[in-house]
Amino acid sequence: MKVLVNREALTAIRTKDGQSMAQLARAAGISRQNLNEIEKGKRGASGAVRKRLAMALNVPVSAIEAQIIEDSAAGAEGDAA
């Protein structure tokens, strides 16, 4: 399973909280450019960065994460009745 940033949730929480990108980036210890790329989906965020972003927004990490379940390479062939 792959865990990514839910960029829509991240942006919504940040703006609802009244924080600019620069403020959140500073509080999370990343550059504003990196935050911009994360919010636009151009860059992923490590678990440590997701944790720092969540802490800076005062929300659980799960509030800004999206879980992507990767399909297995082998399908369920032969299941037809």
C-alpha positions as CSV (number, residue, x, y, z in Angstrom):
1,M,0.0,0.0,0.0
2,K,1.3,3.4,-0.9
3,V,0.5,6.5,1.3
4,L,0.4,9.9,-0.3
5,V,-0.6,13.4,0.7
6,N,-4.3,14.2,0.2
7,R,-3.4,17.5,-1.4
8,E,-7.0,18.8,-1.4
9,A,-7.3,18.1,2.3
10,L,-3.9,19.6,3.0
11,T,-4.8,22.8,1.2
12,A,-8.3,23.0,2.7
13,I,-7.0,22.6,6.2
14,R,-4.2,25.1,5.7
15,T,-6.6,27.8,4.3
16,K,-9.3,27.1,6.9
17,D,-6.6,27.5,9.6
18,G,-5.7,30.9,8.0
19,Q,-2.1,29.9,7.2
20,S,-0.2,31.0,4.1
21,M,2.0,28.5,2.3
22,A,5.0,30.4,3.7
23,Q,3.8,30.1,7.3
24,L,3.0,26.4,7.1
25,A,6.2,25.6,5.3
26,R,8.2,27.5,7.9
27,A,6.4,25.7,10.8
28,A,6.9,22.3,9.1
29,G,10.6,23.0,8.3
30,I,10.3,22.7,4.6
31,S,10.6,25.3,1.8
32,R,7.6,27.1,0.5
33,Q,8.4,25.8,-3.0
34,N,8.3,22.2,-1.7
35,L,5.0,22.8,0.0
36,N,3.7,24.4,-3.2
37,E,4.7,21.3,-5.2
38,I,3.2,18.9,-2.6
39,E,-0.1,20.8,-2.8
40,K,-0.1,20.7,-6.6
41,G,0.7,17.0,-6.6
42,K,4.0,17.5,-8.3
43,R,6.0,16.1,-5.4
44,G,5.4,13.5,-2.7
45,A,6.1,13.9,1.0
46,S,7.9,11.5,3.2
47,G,6.3,10.1,6.3
48,A,8.4,12.6,8.3
49,V,7.3,15.6,6.3
50,R,3.6,14.4,6.5
51,K,4.0,14.2,10.2
52,R,5.5,17.7,10.5
53,L,2.8,19.2,8.3
54,A,0.1,17.6,10.4
55,M,1.7,18.8,13.6
56,A,2.0,22.3,12.2
57,L,-1.7,22.2,11.3
58,N,-2.7,20.6,14.7
59,V,-4.4,17.7,13.0
60,P,-3.7,13.9,12.9
61,V,-1.5,12.7,10.1
62,S,-4.4,10.7,8.8
63,A,-6.3,14.0,8.0
64,I,-3.8,14.8,5.3
65,E,-3.1,11.3,4.0
66,A,-4.6,9.4,1.1
67,Q,-4.0,5.7,0.9
68,I,-3.6,4.2,-2.5
69,I,-4.0,0.4,-2.6
70,E,-2.0,-1.1,-5.5
71,D,-3.6,-3.9,-7.3
72,S,-1.7,-7.2,-7.4
73,A,-0.2,-8.1,-10.7
74,A,-2.2,-11.3,-10.9
75,G,-5.9,-10.8,-11.5
76,A,-8.8,-13.0,-10.5
77,E,-8.9,-14.9,-13.8
78,G,-11.2,-17.9,-14.1
79,D,-13.7,-16.5,-11.5
80,A,-16.5,-16.4,-14.2
81,A,-19.3,-18.8,-13.3
